[in-house]
Amino acid sequence: MIWLLNRTHSEAAHQAAQDLHRFALSEGIECRILEQGSEPSAEDMMIVLGGDGTLIQAARRFAHLGLRMVAINLGRLGYITSF
């Protein structure tokens, strides 16, 4: 399963998450947008849409799972998410 986590107060990140979600579903890929109360498992993957702060928060929140994460920089600085 692929989880999408977007920066909370960013319309661009929210729209990107919606677009990726629709695309994944159209390709038959199991995908969910992370919401309050949902919890990925260690076998899942997460795409983080935002900046460094969003990625750091996600890494801290899900460190206990060893979750694989891919970051897409939609923030302002991008020291970590610049790739």
Steps between C-alpha positions, in 0.01 A plus 500: 500500500617851422407774745497868407578761763474865404597821676201608704458864403604480136242499223768394249598198712135409557426518127813298416390229746153488343650476150743223599221312677278509190788395276602208725144371518462528121812281465368242747744599775372479856536853635359707786535855620609500864229636724450534874488156659642307204821308552725344236676170560869418465445343155355823360664796329432870550527790259545825693387815318633814663829633620770400743273557801233268364759230429659531845160480670408191298836335574459562873138389505561172316860420603382204706372335179815540291269626226651570157445865403537701184485880525373742237611853580210744501646711781709814506853385598555141393834409657388142561230470235701660219539178299 
